[in-house]
Amino acid sequence: MPTQKITPTSHVLDRVLVMEMVRVTEAAAIAASSLIGRGDEKAADAAAVEAMRKAFDTLYIDGTVVIGEGERDEAPMLYIGEKVGGAPDKGPKIDIALDPLEGTTITAKAGPNALAVLAAAEEGCLLNAPDVYMEKIAVGPGYCQGVISLDKSIRENVEAVASEKGVAPAEINVCVLDRPRHAELIAELRSIGCGVHLIPDGDVAGVIATTDEDTTIDMYMGTGGAPEGVLAAAALRCAGGQFNGRLLFRNEDERARARKWGVEDLDRIYLLEDLAKGDCIFAATGVTDGSLLEGVKRKRGNKMTTESVVMRASTGTVRWVRGEHRVR
């Protein structure tokens, strides 16, 4: 049976639409799961993209991709500016940030923490972040506002979080992308005595991990993609937490790209609500098993199971959704 088209009623982000967003990430995750461990990153990404695009078409929205996989109409990518949804010029206007497969390399190698993710908000509420690097620092909920800042040193940030948590700095665990560019960051964190949790990819999942005490991760630090920073900020807006981001540019072409998308202060430190404001939805479905979600499982009897999380900023609600799907 095809997904029923839902018409939102009183609010732009209707509560039914919140759950419908899970269907979109489920579709992308299921499609990508057939490529787990097959060594083909492009095929896995293309499968997730096409499934996500088709799932959006079942929703009664007039959606615009503001964070996507490219800045031009370049099939099969869901590109920045692409219109999605089944009600163009009729349904509520929704801005969408997405990564149909966060962790293409992870999926190709059957590694942990690959996700299908998206964020949705009312028109104009998500930053049109250019596809450049972003310096990031994040913590979960429960800390005084301003406990972290990119204007502070690494040690100052660790000590501030440790002080509020009531532990020694050496007891703080920090999640960092395992990249050569982070060698100095990792060395300094270890000199403080911090536990450094290195992840091969997927910094959206790394940021979200700070919101879950079971992961034991207190902070996220490092440099990753700016679009992923917006997705992570949307999740923190819903689940609670703090985020600082600062765009990093390697050349004049990247600075020009930023200006194209309306970025005037190239040195600005973006706070959580600078990246994702107003009411917003965040949804993610596991592709491979990870610290946040279980991956897609193929069962006997033509069944598949998924695990997803969906959050809404206006209510602070976080729902964990387990789905069972029949394969045709």
N, C-alpha and C positions, 0 to 999 in steps of 0.2 A: 504494500500500500504506500503510495507517495506521501511525503510530508504534507500535512494540511497547511494551507496558507492562512496565516493569522492576521487579522486587521487590528492594529493597536487602537485603543479607544481614547482614554482621557489624557494620558501622559505620553510624551514622545518616546520615552523608554518604558513601555508597558511591562508589567510583571510577567506576562506570558512571553513577551519577546526575550526576556532574560533567559528562560529555559530553551527557547528556540535557538539561541546562539550556541547552546551545547550541541544541538544537532549538526551545526555547521562544523565545529571542531571535531566531532565524532566522525563525520564523513571524511574529512581530510586525513585523520589518523588511521582510519580503516584502510583507505586507499594506499597510504604510504606503507602500511604494515606488510603489504605483500612484497615489498622490496627490502625488508630488513635483512641485513647480512649479505645482500647480493652484490655489493661493491659498486653500485651505480647511483651516485648522488643525484645526477640530473634526472634520471628516470623517477626516483623516489620523490623529488621535489615536484616534478611535472604532474605526477599522479595526485599528490596532495592539493596542488593548485587547482586542477580541473575539478576535483571533487568538491572543494570549498566553493568554487565559483557556482557550480550547479546547485549546491545547497542554499546559497544566498538567494538564488532565483525563486525559491519557494517561499520567501518571506515578503510580507507586505511592507516594504520599506523603499525609500528612495535613497540608497546608500552611495557614499563616495569614499573611495580608498584614499586616505591621507598618509598612511604609512603602508607601503607595499614592498614589492620586490624589485622595483625599478622606477625610473622617471619617464619612461616612454611606453607607448603601446607596443610591447615586444612579447608576442605569444611564446610560451604559455603563461607568462608571468602575470600576476595580478598587480598592475602597475599603479603608481601614484596618479590619481585623477580618474581612474576607471570607475564607471558607474556600476553598481551591483544592486541586486534586489529585484523583486517581482512587480514593483509599483513605481516605475520612474515617473516623476512629475505628479504623483498622486499620494504616495505614502509619506510618512514622516521622514524628514531629512535627517539622516544619520551619518556621522563621520566614523570611519572604521580604520583601525590600525590592525595589521595582521601579519602573521608569519605562518603560512600553511604547514611548514615543516621547519621548526627551529631545531637544528641539529641534523643537517643533511649528511654530513660525514659520520656522525654518530649512527644514523640509521643504516648507512651503507656498510658500516663495520659492526653493526649489532651492539653498539655501546649503550650506556645508560643515559636517561634524562632527555630523550628526544620527545618533543611536544608539537602538537598543533595548537596555535594560540591566536586569539584575537581580542581586541578591545573595541567597544562601541560607545559613542557619546553623542550628545546633541551637536548639531552643526556648529563648528567653530570652537569646540571644547578640547580638541586634541592638537598638540603642536605639530605643524608640518615640518618635522625634523628632516634635514637633508641627510643623504646617505654618506655620512662621514663618521669618524670616530668620536666617541664621547668619553670623557673621564667621569667615573661614577663612584659614588659611595652611598651605601644604604644600610639602614637598620630596621628591625621590625617594630611593632607597637610597644608602648609602655615606657618610653623615655621622654624626658622633657624636650620640648621643641627647641631645636637648634643644638642638640647634643653633638651632631656631626656637622662638619663644614669642609668644603674643599679649600677654604682659606686656612685651615689648620694643617699642621704636619701630620704624618701618619701616626707618630707616637701620641700626639695630642688627642687625636680622634680615638685611638684605642684606650687611652687613659680616661677619657671622658665617659666612654661607654662602660668601662670597667667600674668606674666610680659609682655611676648610677645603678649598675647591676649589683654592686656590693661585693665585687671579687677583685682579685689581683689582675693586672693587665695580662699576665702570662696565662690566665684562664680563659681569655677571649679567643674564640675560633672565627677565622675570617675565610670567606670563600673568594677564590681568585681564579680567573681563567689561566690555564697553563699555556702561557705564551712567552717567547724569549723577551718580549718588551717588558714583561713584569719581573724580570730577574732581580732588579734592585728593590722593588716593592716586597717581593717574597723574602729577600735577605733581611730587610729591615724588620718585617713582621716577626721573623724567626729570632732576630737578635733581641726583640722584646720578650720573646718566649711564647708568642701566640701559636696556636695550632693553625696551620694553613691547609685548607681543604681545596685542593687543585681539581678543577673540572676541565675536560678536554674541549667542551663547547657548551652552548646553551646558557648564556648569562641571564636570560629572563628567569629560568628556573633557579639560577643561583641567587638572584635578588629575592625571589619569592620565598626561598628557603629560610631567609631571616625572619619570616613571620611565623614559622612553625618550630616550636621548642623541641620537638622530637628530632629535628635535624641536627641540633646542638650548634648550629651556625648563628653567630651573633651579628656579623657584619659582612657586607660585600664591598670589595674594593677592586679597582682596576679600570682598564680601558677596553671598551667594546663598541659595538655599533650604536649610533644615535637612535635609529628606529627602534631597536630593542630596548633602549632606555625609555622611550615613550610607553611601550607595552608594559615594561616593568613598573613604571610609575602608575599606570592605570590599575595594575594589580594592588599596589600599595595603597592607592586611594581607597580601594574597597576593603582591604584586609587590615589596614593600619600600618603605619611605619613612616619613615622619613627617607628622603632621597635628595641628593645633590648631583647635578650633571653639568658638565662644561664641554662645549664642542671643541674638538681639536682638528686642526687643519694642517695637511702636509704640503699644500701648494696653493697657488693662486686660483687654480681651477676649482678647488674645493671651497675656497672662500666665495668665489662667484656663484657657486651652486647654492651656498647658504643664503646669499643675498637674494637669489632668485625666489627662494621660498619665504622671503620676508624677514630674515634674520638680520637685524641692524647692528646690535651689539655683539660682536664676535667673541668677546671675552666674558660674556654674562654667565653667571652661575644660576642654573635653573633649579627651582625648588619643585616639590611635588605638584602643586597646583599650577605651576607654570607649564607643565607638560600635559597634565590631564586634570581638567577642572569640571565643575558641575557634576551632574549625575553621570555615572559611567558604568559599564558592564565589562567584566573581564571573564573570559572563558578559556579553558585549556583542557585538552585530552591527551593522555599519555600515548605515545607511539611505542617506545620501548620502556622497560621498567626503570624507575628512578626514585629519587628520594621524595619527590612530590606525588607522583602518580604511578600506578601500574600501567604497563603497556598493553597493547591489544593482544588478546589471547585467542587463538583459533582452537575451538573445541570440536569433539566428535558430534555427529548429528547436524552438520552444517550450521554450527553456532559460533559466534564470536562474542567476546566480552570486552567492554571498554571501561575505563575509569576516568572521570572528568571532575573538574572543579569549576564552579561559576560563582562570581561575586558581584555585588551591586553596591556602589558607593553610598547612595542615598539611604539605604537601610542598614548597611554594614553586614548584610547577610552573606554567609559563605556556605554554599551547598556542595556536598560531595555526591556525585552521581555515578552509579554503576549501571551500565547498560548491557543488555543481551540482545544480540542481533542475529537474525537468520540470514545465512548466505544463500543467494539464489544461483 
